[in-house]
């Protein structure tokens, strides 16, 4: 199995309800976002990324690509937490009625998950597990690909009998296979 890069997810700006702002300090730089909050409670979502938005209401396009149901994906994150390892990623899957049908909790740096069958949209959230500061660079979403078997097609060889050979091909007659 091989991995194919599907999307690079970066935290570029703050939208209404997308980030935990109460008592937080956010510093957006070119390389990363520095989030600090010494009083952040465990289990609180720090930032969320959506695959479905209401553009007319929020003037915001989706952050995430559409996933194929029953397909395996890998999420690789470049996020540093203080204290180390004190955050996790939660992926919530929703159906067409926007009801939560499943969720995955990813605690390691690179983990795989499978998109449930009835998934219409999903949300990726970074949650605190007792951290006071994070440095968010990016997350990379990969799709697992099946190796494609390459078939080598052998060109068709046309054979003629002496009587079938067209007049136009008489000058290349020595190169043509005759029956």
C-alpha atoms as a printed R data frame, in Angstrom:
    type eleno elety resid chain resno       x       y       z
1   ATOM     1    CA   UNK     A     1   0.000   0.000   0.000
2   ATOM     2    CA   UNK     A     2   1.173   3.501  -0.769
3   ATOM     3    CA   UNK     A     3   0.117   6.861   0.618
4   ATOM     4    CA   UNK     A     4  -0.988   9.748  -1.579
5   ATOM     5    CA   UNK     A     5  -1.097  13.286  -0.128
6   ATOM     6    CA   UNK     A     6  -4.695  14.482  -0.149
7   ATOM     7    CA   UNK     A     7  -4.498  17.791   1.755
8   ATOM     8    CA   UNK     A     8  -2.249  19.956   3.904
9   ATOM     9    CA   UNK     A     9  -4.286  21.491   6.722
10  ATOM    10    CA   UNK     A    10  -3.007  24.775   8.132
11  ATOM    11    CA   UNK     A    11  -4.479  27.079  10.774
12  ATOM    12    CA   UNK     A    12  -4.553  30.404   8.919
13  ATOM    13    CA   UNK     A    13  -7.175  32.480  10.713
14  ATOM    14    CA   UNK     A    14  -9.829  32.416  13.410
15  ATOM    15    CA   UNK     A    15 -13.488  32.056  12.446
16  ATOM    16    CA   UNK     A    16 -16.489  32.349  14.722
17  ATOM    17    CA   UNK     A    17 -16.547  29.234  16.881
18  ATOM    18    CA   UNK     A    18 -13.497  27.611  15.267
19  ATOM    19    CA   UNK     A    19 -11.017  28.241  18.109
20  ATOM    20    CA   UNK     A    20 -11.018  28.439  21.919
21  ATOM    21    CA   UNK     A    21 -10.373  32.107  22.643
22  ATOM    22    CA   UNK     A    22 -11.275  32.617  26.324
23  ATOM    23    CA   UNK     A    23  -8.035  33.714  28.012
24  ATOM    24    CA   UNK     A    24  -5.994  32.497  25.036
25  ATOM    25    CA   UNK     A    25  -3.081  34.129  23.281
26  ATOM    26    CA   UNK     A    26  -2.738  33.425  19.545
27  ATOM    27    CA   UNK     A    27   0.323  34.328  17.498
28  ATOM    28    CA   UNK     A    28   0.097  33.693  13.747
29  ATOM    29    CA   UNK     A    29   3.507  33.584  12.055
30  ATOM    30    CA   UNK     A    30   4.614  32.337   8.632
31  ATOM    31    CA   UNK     A    31   5.760  28.937   9.904
32  ATOM    32    CA   UNK     A    32   3.259  28.131  12.661
33  ATOM    33    CA   UNK     A    33   0.559  29.276  15.059
34  ATOM    34    CA   UNK     A    34   1.454  29.601  18.731
35  ATOM    35    CA   UNK     A    35  -1.535  29.049  21.050
36  ATOM    36    CA   UNK     A    36  -1.119  29.739  24.778
37  ATOM    37    CA   UNK     A    37  -3.630  29.396  27.608
38  ATOM    38    CA   UNK     A    38  -2.349  28.426  31.076
39  ATOM    39    CA   UNK     A    39  -5.906  27.809  32.348
40  ATOM    40    CA   UNK     A    40  -7.203  25.666  29.492
41  ATOM    41    CA   UNK     A    41  -9.269  22.741  30.815
42  ATOM    42    CA   UNK     A    42  -8.657  19.188  29.589
43  ATOM    43    CA   UNK     A    43 -11.023  18.026  26.871
44  ATOM    44    CA   UNK     A    44 -11.663  21.502  25.475
45  ATOM    45    CA   UNK     A    45 -11.347  21.847  21.685
46  ATOM    46    CA   UNK     A    46  -8.551  24.256  20.776
47  ATOM    47    CA   UNK     A    47  -9.297  24.491  17.053
48  ATOM    48    CA   UNK     A    48 -11.654  22.722  14.619
49  ATOM    49    CA   UNK     A    49 -11.517  22.215  10.863
50  ATOM    50    CA   UNK     A    50 -14.654  21.425   8.830
51  ATOM    51    CA   UNK     A    51 -15.390  19.607   5.582
52  ATOM    52    CA   UNK     A    52 -18.812  21.250   5.229
53  ATOM    53    CA   UNK     A    53 -19.698  24.882   5.837
54  ATOM    54    CA   UNK     A    54 -22.566  27.252   5.153
55  ATOM    55    CA   UNK     A    55 -20.897  29.706   2.795
56  ATOM    56    CA   UNK     A    56 -23.938  31.953   2.565
57  ATOM    57    CA   UNK     A    57 -24.129  32.306   6.345
58  ATOM    58    CA   UNK     A    58 -20.432  32.339   7.296
59  ATOM    59    CA   UNK     A    59 -18.569  33.393   4.114
60  ATOM    60    CA   UNK     A    60 -16.170  30.539   4.703
61  ATOM    61    CA   UNK     A    61 -15.220  27.634   2.455
62  ATOM    62    CA   UNK     A    62 -14.438  24.149   3.835
63  ATOM    63    CA   UNK     A    63 -10.982  23.505   5.318
64  ATOM    64    CA   UNK     A    64 -11.019  19.772   4.564
65  ATOM    65    CA   UNK     A    65 -11.425  17.674   1.408
66  ATOM    66    CA   UNK     A    66 -14.305  15.263   0.824
67  ATOM    67    CA   UNK     A    67 -13.530  11.710   1.981
68  ATOM    68    CA   UNK     A    68 -14.606   8.495   0.266
69  ATOM    69    CA   UNK     A    69 -16.605   6.185   2.560
70  ATOM    70    CA   UNK     A    70 -14.901   2.884   3.535
71  ATOM    71    CA   UNK     A    71 -11.516   4.258   2.424
72  ATOM    72    CA   UNK     A    72  -8.450   4.248   4.703
73  ATOM    73    CA   UNK     A    73  -6.699   7.541   5.442
74  ATOM    74    CA   UNK     A    74  -3.632   8.632   7.402
75  ATOM    75    CA   UNK     A    75  -3.396  11.823   9.444
76  ATOM    76    CA   UNK     A    76   0.117  13.076  10.126
77  ATOM    77    CA   UNK     A    77   0.454  16.087  12.385
78  ATOM    78    CA   UNK     A    78   3.220  18.563  13.042
79  ATOM    79    CA   UNK     A    79   2.042  19.966  16.381
80  ATOM    80    CA   UNK     A    80   4.141  20.452  19.514
81  ATOM    81    CA   UNK     A    81   2.439  20.644  22.910
82  ATOM    82    CA   UNK     A    82   3.658  21.871  26.302
83  ATOM    83    CA   UNK     A    83   3.771  19.633  28.321
84  ATOM    84    CA   UNK     A    84   4.688  17.117  25.604
85  ATOM    85    CA   UNK     A    85   2.023  14.708  24.405
86  ATOM    86    CA   UNK     A    86  -0.824  16.554  26.148
87  ATOM    87    CA   UNK     A    87  -3.173  16.908  23.182
88  ATOM    88    CA   UNK     A    88  -5.151  14.638  20.916
89  ATOM    89    CA   UNK     A    89  -7.040  14.812  17.634
90  ATOM    90    CA   UNK     A    90 -10.693  13.853  17.364
91  ATOM    91    CA   UNK     A    91 -12.387  13.202  14.026
92  ATOM    92    CA   UNK     A    92 -16.200  13.349  14.110
93  ATOM    93    CA   UNK     A    93 -18.160  11.841  11.204
94  ATOM    94    CA   UNK     A    94 -21.654  13.090  10.324
95  ATOM    95    CA   UNK     A    95 -24.446  11.812   8.053
96  ATOM    96    CA   UNK     A    96 -26.614  13.913   5.686
97  ATOM    97    CA   UNK     A    97 -28.837  15.065   8.564
98  ATOM    98    CA   UNK     A    98 -25.725  16.354  10.385
99  ATOM    99    CA   UNK     A    99 -26.056  13.654  13.072
100 ATOM   100    CA   UNK     A   100 -22.813  12.321  14.532
101 ATOM   101    CA   UNK     A   101 -22.500   8.697  13.385
102 ATOM   102    CA   UNK     A   102 -18.967   7.912  14.561
103 ATOM   103    CA   UNK     A   103 -15.728   9.388  15.869
104 ATOM   104    CA   UNK     A   104 -12.030   8.515  16.055
105 ATOM   105    CA   UNK     A   105  -9.546   9.688  18.676
106 ATOM   106    CA   UNK     A   106  -5.930   9.880  17.460
107 ATOM   107    CA   UNK     A   107  -3.223  10.231  20.104
108 ATOM   108    CA   UNK     A   108  -0.026   9.481  18.148
109 ATOM   109    CA   UNK     A   109   1.763  11.655  15.578
110 ATOM   110    CA   UNK     A   110   0.744   9.531  12.569
111 ATOM   111    CA   UNK     A   111  -2.346   7.361  12.687
112 ATOM   112    CA   UNK     A   112  -4.742   5.772  10.269
113 ATOM   113    CA   UNK     A   113  -8.520   5.753  10.268
114 ATOM   114    CA   UNK     A   114 -11.283   4.465   8.023
115 ATOM   115    CA   UNK     A   115 -14.110   6.703   6.908
116 ATOM   116    CA   UNK     A   116 -17.489   5.129   7.918
117 ATOM   117    CA   UNK     A   117 -19.942   4.059   5.214
118 ATOM   118    CA   UNK     A   118 -22.649   6.698   5.808
119 ATOM   119    CA   UNK     A   119 -20.294   9.675   6.097
120 ATOM   120    CA   UNK     A   120 -21.412  12.895   4.426
121 ATOM   121    CA   UNK     A   121 -19.144  15.354   6.266
122 ATOM   122    CA   UNK     A   122 -16.579  15.345   9.055
123 ATOM   123    CA   UNK     A   123 -14.784  17.611  11.507
124 ATOM   124    CA   UNK     A   124 -11.200  17.395  12.784
125 ATOM   125    CA   UNK     A   125 -10.643  18.957  16.224
126 ATOM   126    CA   UNK     A   126  -7.466  19.451  18.251
127 ATOM   127    CA   UNK     A   127  -8.346  18.908  21.925
128 ATOM   128    CA   UNK     A   128  -6.423  19.681  25.076
129 ATOM   129    CA   UNK     A   129  -5.323  16.848  27.353
130 ATOM   130    CA   UNK     A   130  -3.801  19.182  29.912
131 ATOM   131    CA   UNK     A   131  -1.603  21.301  27.639
132 ATOM   132    CA   UNK     A   132  -0.936  24.978  28.260
133 ATOM   133    CA   UNK     A   133   0.665  25.790  24.911
134 ATOM   134    CA   UNK     A   134   0.751  24.340  21.395
135 ATOM   135    CA   UNK     A   135   2.762  25.165  18.300
136 ATOM   136    CA   UNK     A   136   0.623  24.186  15.311
137 ATOM   137    CA   UNK     A   137   2.505  23.954  12.022
138 ATOM   138    CA   UNK     A   138   0.300  21.718   9.861
139 ATOM   139    CA   UNK     A   139  -1.503  18.426   9.498
140 ATOM   140    CA   UNK     A   140  -1.231  16.273   6.397
141 ATOM   141    CA   UNK     A   141  -4.039  13.996   5.256
142 ATOM   142    CA   UNK     A   142  -3.029  11.010   3.127
143 ATOM   143    CA   UNK     A   143  -5.196   8.542   1.235
144 ATOM   144    CA   UNK     A   144  -4.189   4.897   1.088
145 ATOM   145    CA   UNK     A   145  -3.855   3.709  -2.491
146 ATOM   146    CA   UNK     A   146  -3.923   0.202  -3.857
147 ATOM   147    CA   UNK     A   147  -0.963  -0.562  -6.099
148 ATOM   148    CA   UNK     A   148  -2.091  -0.432  -9.701
149 ATOM   149    CA   UNK     A   149  -0.941  -3.312 -11.817
150 ATOM   150    CA   UNK     A   150   0.575  -2.038 -15.021
151 ATOM   151    CA   UNK     A   151  -0.343  -4.086 -18.051
152 ATOM   152    CA   UNK     A   152   2.082  -4.012 -20.895
153 ATOM   153    CA   UNK     A   153   0.122  -4.121 -24.036
154 ATOM   154    CA   UNK     A   154   1.733  -5.915 -26.914
155 ATOM   155    CA   UNK     A   155   1.045  -4.104 -30.169
156 ATOM   156    CA   UNK     A   156  -1.131  -5.968 -32.594
157 ATOM   157    CA   UNK     A   157   0.746  -7.431 -35.469
158 ATOM   158    CA   UNK     A   158  -1.197  -7.397 -38.661
159 ATOM   159    CA   UNK     A   159  -0.553 -10.256 -41.024
160 ATOM   160    CA   UNK     A   160  -1.494 -10.278 -44.681
161 ATOM   161    CA   UNK     A   161  -1.648 -12.967 -47.301
162 ATOM   162    CA   UNK     A   162   0.083 -12.231 -50.582
163 ATOM   163    CA   UNK     A   163  -3.279 -11.445 -52.207
164 ATOM   164    CA   UNK     A   164  -4.573  -9.202 -49.346
165 ATOM   165    CA   UNK     A   165  -1.615  -6.823 -49.317
166 ATOM   166    CA   UNK     A   166  -2.871  -3.375 -50.424
167 ATOM   167    CA   UNK     A   167  -1.109  -1.626 -53.283
168 ATOM   168    CA   UNK     A   168  -0.001   1.242 -50.990
169 ATOM   169    CA   UNK     A   169   2.064  -1.175 -48.902
170 ATOM   170    CA   UNK     A   170   4.039  -2.706 -51.772
171 ATOM   171    CA   UNK     A   171   7.072  -0.501 -51.100
172 ATOM   172    CA   UNK     A   172   7.333  -1.835 -47.497
173 ATOM   173    CA   UNK     A   173   6.506  -5.426 -48.462
174 ATOM   174    CA   UNK     A   174   9.820  -6.783 -47.122
175 ATOM   175    CA   UNK     A   175   8.993  -5.411 -43.652
176 ATOM   176    CA   UNK     A   176   5.490  -6.892 -43.464
177 ATOM   177    CA   UNK     A   177   4.870 -10.395 -42.257
178 ATOM   178    CA   UNK     A   178   3.093 -12.382 -44.935
179 ATOM   179    CA   UNK     A   179   1.206 -15.630 -44.450
